[in-house]
Amino acid sequence: MPNPESVSTWIDQLRSGDDNATGHIWARYYERVLRFAARRLKGTARGAEDEEDVVSQAFLSFFRRAQDQQFPDMVDRDDLWRVLLSITRRKAIDQVRRQQRQKRGGAELEQAESVSLDQLVADKLGPIQSLIDLELVEHYLQSLEDAGLEEIAKCKLDGHTNVEIAARIQRSVPTVERRLRLIRRKWEQHAQ
């Protein structure tokens, strides 16, 4: 019989929509995630939002995505912790960027990570790390604001060649290559 206080049990319950699991996970990890978020935001101006907002957003995103079965390889507390930290890190970066946009001309975001399409495709990471980075990938895909570019980026991220992508979207290979260069430029600008 599974231990009712086991994180693995809570993960299974969370996937099945058991609201008690969300309470257990929140109670067990909230303070640790809060300390992590505070460290990520250290040295940044705290406007209307602070580390508690980051943690709330991170947990909401995590619970929603876990119930949507987006972390199929997450099975134990180590996996859960890595996922929570990754989502929290991303939410902290987003918060700092929002605040800097509001201030106009604020200090550069030191935590920002420049990620190119080539890096995302070239990295052959394990399934857990790939799922952890899903939040970052989604963030970059949303920044494209063009369904055609997003489709090409998704195909490239899935490992398709330029020839395969061209056939899929019914365009020429040079067109795909031009759009991939445009995606790279947009993502480089977005990372700055």
C-alpha positions in Angstrom: 0.0 0.0 0.0 1.4 3.4 -1.0 2.5 5.8 1.8 -0.1 8.6 1.9 2.6 11.1 3.0 4.9 10.1 0.0 5.6 12.8 -2.6 5.3 10.1 -5.3 1.8 9.4 -4.0 0.9 13.1 -4.2 2.3 13.3 -7.7 0.0 10.4 -8.7 -3.0 12.0 -6.9 -2.3 15.4 -8.5 -2.4 13.8 -12.0 -5.7 12.3 -11.2 -7.1 15.7 -10.1 -7.1 15.1 -6.3 -7.1 18.6 -4.7 -5.7 17.2 -1.5 -2.4 16.6 -3.3 -2.1 20.2 -4.3 -2.5 21.2 -0.6 0.2 18.7 0.5 2.6 19.8 -2.2 2.0 23.4 -1.4 2.6 22.9 2.3 5.7 20.8 1.8 7.4 23.0 -0.8 6.1 26.6 -0.4 8.7 27.9 2.0 11.6 26.3 0.1 10.4 27.7 -3.2 9.8 31.1 -1.6 13.4 31.2 -0.4 14.6 30.3 -3.9 12.5 33.0 -5.5 13.8 35.6 -3.0 17.4 34.6 -4.0 16.5 34.9 -7.7 15.1 38.4 -7.1 17.9 39.6 -4.8 19.2 43.0 -5.9 16.1 43.8 -8.0 13.6 46.4 -7.3 10.4 45.0 -5.8 7.5 46.8 -7.2 3.9 45.8 -6.9 5.0 42.2 -7.2 7.4 40.3 -5.0 8.7 36.7 -4.5 5.3 35.6 -3.1 3.7 36.6 -6.4 6.4 34.6 -8.3 5.8 31.5 -6.1 2.0 31.7 -6.5 2.3 32.0 -10.2 4.8 29.1 -10.3 2.6 26.8 -8.3 -0.5 27.6 -10.3 1.4 26.9 -13.5 2.8 23.7 -12.1 -0.6 22.4 -10.8 -2.3 23.2 -14.1 0.4 21.6 -16.2 0.7 18.5 -13.9 -3.0 17.9 -14.1 -2.8 18.3 -17.9 -0.2 15.4 -17.8 2.6 17.6 -19.0 5.2 15.9 -16.7 4.8 12.2 -17.5 8.3 11.3 -16.3 8.0 13.2 -13.0 7.9 10.3 -10.4 9.6 11.4 -7.2 10.5 14.3 -5.0 13.7 15.1 -6.9 11.9 15.4 -10.2 9.2 17.5 -8.6 11.8 19.8 -7.0 13.6 20.4 -10.3 10.3 21.2 -12.1 9.2 23.6 -9.4 12.6 25.4 -9.4 12.6 25.7 -13.2 9.1 27.1 -13.3 9.9 29.5 -10.5 13.1 30.7 -12.1 11.2 31.4 -15.3 8.5 33.3 -13.4 11.1 35.4 -11.6 12.8 36.4 -14.8 9.4 37.3 -16.3 8.6 39.4 -13.3 11.8 41.4 -13.5 11.3 41.9 -17.2 7.8 43.3 -16.7 9.0 45.6 -14.0 11.9 46.9 -16.2 9.5 47.5 -19.1 7.4 49.5 -16.8 10.3 51.6 -15.6 11.8 52.0 -19.1 15.6 52.0 -19.1 16.0 49.9 -16.0 19.1 47.9 -15.4 19.7 44.9 -17.6 18.3 41.6 -16.5 21.3 39.7 -15.3 19.3 36.4 -14.9 18.2 36.4 -18.5 19.5 33.5 -20.5 20.1 33.8 -24.2 18.8 30.7 -25.9 19.0 30.2 -29.6 16.9 27.7 -31.6 20.1 25.8 -32.4 20.9 25.4 -28.7 17.4 24.2 -27.9 17.5 21.6 -30.7 21.1 20.6 -30.2 20.8 19.9 -26.5 20.0 16.2 -26.2 18.8 16.3 -22.6 17.0 13.6 -20.6 13.2 13.6 -20.5 12.9 15.3 -17.2 15.2 18.2 -18.1 13.4 18.5 -21.4 10.1 18.9 -19.6 11.6 21.4 -17.1 12.8 23.5 -20.0 9.3 23.3 -21.6 8.4 26.5 -19.8 11.3 28.3 -21.4 10.5 27.0 -24.8 6.8 28.0 -24.5 8.0 31.5 -23.5 10.1 31.8 -26.6 7.4 30.4 -28.9 4.9 32.9 -27.6 7.3 35.7 -28.3 7.1 35.0 -32.0 3.5 36.2 -32.2 3.1 34.6 -35.7 1.5 31.2 -36.1 3.6 30.4 -39.2 6.9 31.2 -37.5 5.7 29.3 -34.4 4.9 26.2 -36.5 8.4 26.3 -38.1 10.0 26.7 -34.7 8.1 23.8 -33.3 9.0 21.6 -36.2 12.7 22.5 -35.8 12.5 21.8 -32.0 10.9 18.4 -32.8 14.1 17.6 -34.8 12.7 18.0 -38.4 15.1 18.9 -41.1 14.6 22.1 -43.2 13.5 19.9 -46.1 10.9 18.1 -44.0 9.7 21.4 -42.7 9.4 22.8 -46.2 7.3 19.9 -47.3 5.1 20.1 -44.2 4.3 23.8 -44.7 4.4 23.6 -48.5 7.1 26.2 -48.9 10.6 26.1 -50.4 13.7 25.2 -48.4 15.2 28.7 -48.8 11.9 30.2 -47.4 12.2 27.9 -44.4 15.9 28.9 -43.9 14.9 32.6 -44.1 12.2 32.2 -41.5 14.6 30.3 -39.2 17.0 33.2 -39.4 14.1 35.5 -38.6 13.2 33.3 -35.6 16.8 33.4 -34.4 16.9 37.2 -34.6 13.6 37.6 -32.8 14.7 35.2 -30.0 18.1 37.0 -29.7 16.3 40.3 -29.3 13.8 38.8 -26.9 16.7 37.5 -24.7 18.2 40.9 -24.4 
